[in-house]
Amino acid sequence: MNRFNRFLAAAFMSAAMLLPNMAQAMDIIQFDQMTAQDRQAFLDSLSKDAETVLKQEGRSADAQKVHQLFNDIRPGDNLPVGEAELELNLANARVRDAEKHIQNPDAPRVQVESALALTLKAHDIKITPDFVKSLMQLTGTFQPQSPPQKDQKQTKDTNQKKDAKKAN
């Protein structure tokens, strides 16, 4: 993990620990257990929340960049550049999270918001501690519409055990 990625992870974790009354950021495991519809709703709200925070900070040019990044679809593309890059950063976050938990099962989980921060930083949008704090306050209010999904392998194994019991 490069220095900037470590900085972002440390910034999100510090904000979460120092502000216990604040809503918590979304960890990657919790995100992955949501339904596809809820995951998309969260990602949509994430970019809108980033726009809101930037506007509140008086950074309207950056807010406009975020809007274009997550809404404008280039000819020949299927989705906005920001969404595609965020998905790639989420995939990398899953790998980082897994590697980290192999070394230390008690380590804090990687946050979805850190993947957004990497996406924004790649487009020259400055990530400040105040931005992180405000973004976490907004994203922490997200409520999924559906209950979490069980792990597909776990569900398949459970169903096979039930079938085996019925056969006996």
C-alpha positions in Angstrom: 0.0 0.0 0.0 1.5 3.3 -0.9 1.9 6.3 1.5 -1.2 8.1 0.3 -3.4 5.0 0.7 -2.1 4.6 4.2 -2.8 8.2 4.9 -6.4 7.9 3.8 -6.9 4.7 5.8 -5.4 6.4 8.9 -7.5 9.5 8.3 -10.8 7.5 8.2 -9.9 5.4 11.1 -8.7 8.4 13.2 -12.0 10.2 12.4 -14.0 7.2 13.4 -12.1 6.7 16.7 -11.9 10.4 17.7 -15.5 11.1 17.0 -17.4 8.3 18.7 -20.8 10.1 18.6 -20.5 10.5 14.9 -22.1 8.0 12.5 -19.6 5.4 11.4 -18.3 4.9 7.9 -19.4 1.9 5.9 -16.9 -1.0 6.1 -16.3 -3.1 3.0 -17.8 -6.3 4.6 -21.0 -4.5 5.6 -21.2 -3.0 2.1 -20.7 -6.4 0.4 -23.5 -8.0 2.4 -26.1 -5.5 1.2 -28.3 -6.3 -1.8 -27.2 -5.1 -5.2 -29.9 -2.4 -5.1 -28.8 -1.1 -1.7 -25.1 -1.1 -2.7 -26.0 1.0 -5.8 -28.1 3.3 -3.7 -25.2 3.7 -1.2 -22.7 4.5 -4.0 -25.1 7.0 -5.5 -25.5 8.7 -2.2 -21.8 8.6 -1.6 -21.0 10.8 -4.6 -24.0 13.1 -3.8 -22.7 13.4 -0.2 -19.3 14.3 -1.5 -20.8 17.0 -3.7 -22.8 18.3 -0.7 -19.7 18.5 1.6 -17.6 20.2 -1.1 -20.4 22.8 -1.6 -20.6 23.4 2.2 -16.8 23.9 2.3 -17.2 26.5 -0.5 -15.5 24.3 -3.0 -18.1 24.6 -5.8 -15.6 23.9 -8.6 -14.6 20.6 -6.9 -18.3 19.8 -6.3 -18.9 20.3 -10.0 -16.0 18.0 -10.8 -17.5 15.3 -8.6 -20.9 15.8 -10.3 -19.4 15.4 -13.8 -17.3 12.5 -12.7 -20.2 10.5 -11.4 -22.9 11.6 -13.9 -21.4 12.2 -17.3 -21.1 9.2 -19.5 -18.5 9.5 -22.3 -19.5 8.3 -25.8 -18.9 4.5 -26.0 -18.8 4.0 -22.2 -21.5 2.3 -20.2 -21.1 4.2 -17.0 -19.5 7.4 -15.7 -15.7 7.4 -15.3 -16.1 8.1 -11.6 -18.3 5.1 -11.0 -16.0 2.8 -13.0 -12.9 4.0 -11.0 -14.8 3.8 -7.7 -15.7 0.1 -8.5 -12.0 -0.6 -9.3 -10.9 1.1 -6.1 -13.5 -1.0 -4.2 -12.1 -4.2 -5.7 -8.6 -3.1 -4.6 -10.0 -2.2 -1.1 -11.4 -5.8 -0.8 -8.0 -7.2 -1.6 -6.3 -4.9 0.9 -8.9 -5.8 3.5 -8.4 -9.5 3.0 -4.6 -9.2 3.1 -4.8 -7.1 6.3 -7.0 -9.6 8.0 -4.8 -12.5 7.2 -2.0 -10.7 9.1 -4.3 -9.4 11.9 -7.9 -10.7 12.2 -8.6 -7.9 14.7 -7.6 -5.1 12.4 -10.2 -2.5 11.5 -12.0 -3.1 8.2 -11.3 -1.0 5.1 -13.9 1.7 4.6 -15.9 2.2 1.4 -15.4 5.9 1.8 -11.7 5.5 1.4 -12.3 4.1 -2.1 -14.2 7.2 -2.9 -11.4 9.4 -1.5 -8.9 7.6 -3.8 -11.2 8.2 -6.7 -11.5 11.9 -6.0 -7.8 12.3 -5.3 -7.0 10.8 -8.7 -9.0 13.7 -10.2 -7.2 16.4 -8.2 -9.9 16.9 -5.6 -8.2 17.6 -2.3 -9.2 15.3 0.6 -8.9 17.2 3.9 -9.7 16.0 7.5 -12.7 18.3 7.6 -14.0 16.7 4.3 -13.5 13.2 5.7 -15.4 14.1 8.9 -18.3 15.7 7.1 -18.5 12.9 4.5 -18.6 10.3 7.3 -21.4 12.2 9.1 -23.5 12.2 5.9 -22.8 8.6 4.7 -23.3 7.3 8.2 -27.0 8.0 8.0 -27.5 5.6 5.1 -30.1 3.0 5.8 -30.3 -0.1 3.5 -33.9 -0.9 2.4 -33.3 -4.7 2.5 -31.8 -7.0 5.2 -28.2 -8.1 4.6 -27.6 -11.0 2.2 -26.0 -14.1 3.6 -22.8 -15.3 2.0 -23.8 -17.4 -1.1 -21.3 -20.2 -0.2 -22.6 -20.3 3.4 -26.2 -20.4 2.2 -25.4 -23.3 -0.3 -23.6 -25.2 2.5 -26.5 -24.8 4.9 -29.0 -25.9 2.2 -26.8 -29.0 1.5 -26.7 -29.9 5.2 -30.5 -29.6 5.4 -31.0 -31.8 2.3 -28.6 -34.4 3.8 -30.6 -34.4 7.1 -33.9 -34.9 5.2 -32.4 -37.8 3.2 -31.5 -39.6 6.5 
